[in-house]
């Protein structure tokens, strides 16, 4: 029903373009200056408009490409309305009223054509599908992001516990090593003192034995032996101090 008037009007315009060409002359000149592809002659432009209305109206009536054909008819109806029914230019009140009615009638048909152009035959529109896909993506991404965040927190907690465990293990190991060194060091010192004493006694014995023949040599050997014994005792004391310091640092690290 919406297409019937365009089929009849388009056929009539094709057969008799000279009837509407004078009224369309001003609009045709304006449009041809804006769109160079349009014919500059009013009769040719009117005939082209009628051919589009006839073809698109027939397609809309048969249901062939309804949205495309409705959009084409809407495009032809705009210049037709402005060219055929400029009610604001009429001086006679009755003629102005009549032209205004025709103008509003064409605006009503234009609204129907635009509705038909965006009709989806019951199928969801592209905008609806886009919004639904975006909402589904947000719903799907939310749990995934929460799962990733939870995994990251669990991994961070695991790494933290592992670092604490390693630190505790290193502290305990350092304390254990310090204790072992502290326990064994007195023995080492005692052995060093014993060895120094024996070395000193041996030197003195050798010095007394050879005192008659080599008094100078014996005295030198005795002095060297005493010096070596003192150096051994000093080194042992330094080792003890170093071990005690290491043990104290290890205990501080373990406590931290």
C-alpha positions as CSV (number, residue, x, y, z in Angstrom):
1,X,0.0,0.0,0.0
2,X,2.8,2.4,0.8
3,X,4.4,1.7,-2.6
4,X,1.3,2.1,-4.7
5,X,1.3,5.9,-4.9
6,X,5.0,5.9,-6.0
7,X,4.4,3.4,-8.7
8,X,1.5,5.5,-10.1
9,X,3.2,8.8,-9.7
10,X,6.5,7.5,-11.1
11,X,4.7,6.1,-14.2
12,X,2.8,9.4,-14.8
13,X,6.0,11.4,-14.4
14,X,7.8,9.2,-17.0
15,X,5.0,9.6,-19.5
16,X,4.4,13.4,-19.0
17,X,7.5,15.0,-17.5
18,X,6.5,18.4,-18.9
19,X,3.7,18.7,-16.4
20,X,5.9,18.9,-13.3
21,X,9.1,20.2,-14.9
22,X,8.3,23.9,-14.5
23,X,7.6,23.5,-10.8
24,X,10.8,21.5,-10.4
25,X,13.1,23.8,-12.3
26,X,14.3,25.9,-9.4
27,X,15.0,22.8,-7.2
28,X,16.7,21.0,-10.1
29,X,19.1,23.9,-10.7
30,X,20.0,24.1,-7.0
31,X,20.6,20.3,-6.8
32,X,22.6,20.1,-10.1
33,X,24.9,22.9,-8.9
34,X,25.5,20.9,-5.7
35,X,25.6,17.4,-7.2
36,X,27.2,17.5,-10.7
37,X,26.0,14.0,-11.6
38,X,22.4,15.1,-11.7
39,X,20.9,16.3,-15.0
40,X,20.7,20.1,-15.4
41,X,17.6,19.9,-17.6
42,X,14.4,19.9,-15.5
43,X,12.6,17.4,-17.8
44,X,15.5,14.9,-17.6
45,X,15.7,15.3,-13.8
46,X,12.0,14.8,-13.4
47,X,12.0,11.8,-15.7
48,X,14.9,10.3,-13.7
49,X,13.1,10.9,-10.5
50,X,10.0,9.2,-11.9
51,X,12.0,6.2,-13.1
52,X,13.5,5.7,-9.6
53,X,10.0,6.0,-8.0
54,X,8.5,3.5,-10.4
55,X,11.3,0.9,-10.0
56,X,11.8,1.3,-6.2
57,X,8.0,1.4,-5.7
58,X,7.6,-1.8,-7.6
59,X,10.4,-3.5,-5.7
60,X,8.9,-2.4,-2.3
61,X,5.5,-3.6,-3.3
62,X,6.9,-7.1,-4.3
63,X,9.1,-7.3,-1.2
64,X,12.4,-7.2,-3.1
65,X,15.1,-5.4,-1.2
66,X,12.5,-3.5,0.9
67,X,14.9,-1.5,3.0
68,X,17.0,-0.4,0.0
69,X,13.9,0.5,-2.1
70,X,12.3,2.4,0.8
71,X,15.5,4.4,1.2
72,X,15.5,5.2,-2.5
73,X,11.9,6.4,-2.4
74,X,12.6,8.6,0.6
75,X,15.5,10.2,-1.3
76,X,13.2,11.0,-4.3
77,X,10.4,12.2,-2.0
78,X,12.4,15.1,-0.5
79,X,13.0,17.1,-3.7
80,X,9.5,16.3,-4.9
81,X,8.0,17.7,-1.8
82,X,10.0,20.9,-1.8
83,X,9.4,21.4,-5.6
84,X,5.7,20.5,-5.7
85,X,4.3,21.9,-2.5
86,X,6.1,25.1,-1.3
87,X,3.1,26.3,0.7
88,X,5.2,29.2,2.3
89,X,5.3,30.9,-1.1
90,X,1.5,30.9,-1.7
91,X,-0.3,34.2,-1.2
92,X,-3.8,32.9,-1.3
93,X,-4.8,31.5,2.1
94,X,-6.9,28.7,0.5
95,X,-4.1,27.6,-1.9
96,X,-1.5,27.8,1.0
97,X,-3.8,25.6,3.1
98,X,-4.1,23.1,0.3
99,X,-0.3,23.0,-0.4
100,X,0.4,22.7,3.3
101,X,-1.8,19.6,3.5
102,X,0.0,18.0,0.6
103,X,3.4,18.9,2.1
104,X,2.4,17.3,5.4
105,X,1.1,14.2,3.5
106,X,4.5,13.8,1.9
107,X,6.2,14.2,5.2
108,X,4.0,11.5,6.6
109,X,5.0,9.2,3.7
110,X,8.6,10.1,4.3
111,X,8.3,8.9,7.9
112,X,6.8,5.6,6.8
113,X,9.5,5.1,4.2
114,X,12.2,5.7,6.9
115,X,10.5,3.2,9.2
116,X,10.5,0.7,6.4
117,X,14.2,1.4,5.6
118,X,15.2,0.5,9.1
119,X,12.8,-2.4,9.6
120,X,14.6,-5.8,10.2
121,X,11.6,-8.1,9.7
122,X,11.7,-9.2,13.3
123,X,15.4,-9.8,13.4
124,X,17.6,-8.0,15.9
125,X,19.2,-4.8,14.6
126,X,22.9,-4.3,14.2
127,X,22.9,-1.9,17.1
128,X,21.2,-4.4,19.4
129,X,23.6,-7.1,18.4
130,X,26.6,-4.9,19.0
131,X,25.3,-3.9,22.5
132,X,24.6,-7.5,23.3
133,X,28.0,-8.7,22.1
134,X,29.7,-6.0,24.2
135,X,27.7,-6.9,27.3
136,X,28.5,-10.6,26.8
137,X,32.2,-9.7,26.4
138,X,32.1,-7.7,29.7
139,X,30.3,-10.5,31.5
140,X,32.9,-13.1,30.2
141,X,35.9,-11.0,30.9
142,X,34.9,-10.2,34.5
143,X,35.3,-13.7,36.0
144,X,38.4,-14.3,33.9
145,X,40.0,-11.1,35.3
146,X,39.0,-12.1,38.8
147,X,40.5,-15.6,38.3
148,X,43.7,-14.1,37.1
149,X,43.9,-11.7,40.0
150,X,43.2,-14.6,42.4
151,X,46.0,-16.7,40.8
152,X,48.4,-13.7,41.1
153,X,47.6,-13.3,44.8
154,X,48.1,-17.0,45.5
155,X,51.3,-17.0,43.5
156,X,52.5,-13.9,45.4
157,X,51.6,-15.5,48.8
158,X,53.5,-18.6,47.8
159,X,56.5,-16.7,46.8
160,X,56.4,-14.7,50.0
161,X,56.2,-17.9,52.1
162,X,59.0,-19.5,50.1
163,X,61.2,-16.4,50.6
164,X,60.6,-16.5,54.4
165,X,61.3,-20.2,54.5
166,X,64.6,-19.8,52.6
167,X,65.6,-16.9,54.9
168,X,64.8,-18.9,58.0
169,X,66.8,-21.9,56.6
170,X,69.8,-19.7,55.8
171,X,69.7,-18.1,59.3
172,X,69.5,-21.5,61.0
173,X,72.3,-22.8,58.9
174,X,74.5,-19.8,59.7
175,X,73.8,-20.3,63.4
176,X,74.6,-24.0,63.2
177,X,77.9,-23.3,61.4
178,X,78.8,-20.7,64.0
179,X,78.1,-23.1,66.8
180,X,80.2,-25.8,65.2
181,X,83.1,-23.4,64.7
182,X,82.8,-22.1,68.2
183,X,82.8,-25.7,69.6
184,X,85.8,-26.8,67.6
185,X,87.9,-23.7,67.9
186,X,89.0,-24.3,71.6
187,X,90.3,-27.6,70.5
188,X,92.3,-26.1,67.7
189,X,93.6,-23.4,70.0
190,X,94.6,-26.1,72.6
191,X,96.4,-28.1,70.0
192,X,98.2,-25.0,68.8
193,X,99.3,-24.1,72.3
194,X,100.5,-27.7,72.9
195,X,102.3,-27.7,69.6
196,X,103.9,-24.3,70.4
197,X,104.9,-25.6,73.8
198,X,106.4,-28.7,72.4
199,X,108.3,-26.7,69.8
200,X,109.6,-24.4,72.5
201,X,110.7,-27.3,74.7
202,X,112.4,-29.0,71.7
203,X,114.2,-25.7,70.9
204,X,115.3,-25.3,74.4
205,X,116.5,-28.9,74.6
206,X,118.4,-28.5,71.3
207,X,119.8,-25.2,72.6
208,X,121.1,-26.7,75.8
209,X,122.5,-29.7,74.0
210,X,124.4,-27.6,71.6
211,X,125.1,-24.8,74.0
212,X,128.6,-25.6,74.6
213,X,129.6,-25.7,70.9
214,X,127.1,-23.4,69.3
215,X,125.9,-20.9,71.9
216,X,125.0,-18.3,69.4
217,X,123.1,-20.7,67.1
218,X,121.2,-22.2,70.0
219,X,120.1,-18.8,71.3
220,X,118.9,-17.9,67.7
221,X,116.9,-21.1,67.4
222,X,115.4,-20.7,70.8
223,X,114.3,-17.1,70.0
224,X,112.8,-18.2,66.7
225,X,110.9,-21.0,68.4
226,X,109.5,-18.7,71.0
227,X,108.5,-16.1,68.3
228,X,106.7,-18.9,66.3
229,X,104.9,-20.1,69.3
230,X,103.7,-16.5,70.1
231,X,102.6,-16.0,66.5
232,X,100.6,-19.3,66.6
233,X,98.9,-18.2,69.8
234,X,98.1,-14.8,68.3
235,X,96.7,-16.3,65.1
236,X,94.6,-18.7,67.2
237,X,93.1,-15.8,69.2
238,X,92.2,-13.9,66.0
239,X,90.5,-16.9,64.6
240,X,88.4,-17.2,67.8
241,X,87.4,-13.5,67.6
242,X,86.5,-13.8,63.9
243,X,84.3,-16.9,64.6
244,X,82.6,-15.2,67.5
245,X,81.8,-12.2,65.3
246,X,80.4,-14.4,62.5
247,X,78.3,-16.3,65.0
248,X,76.9,-13.0,66.3
249,X,76.0,-11.8,62.8
250,X,74.3,-15.1,62.0
251,X,72.2,-14.8,65.1
252,X,71.2,-11.2,64.2
253,X,70.2,-12.3,60.7
254,X,68.1,-15.2,62.0
255,X,66.4,-12.9,64.5
256,X,65.6,-10.4,61.7
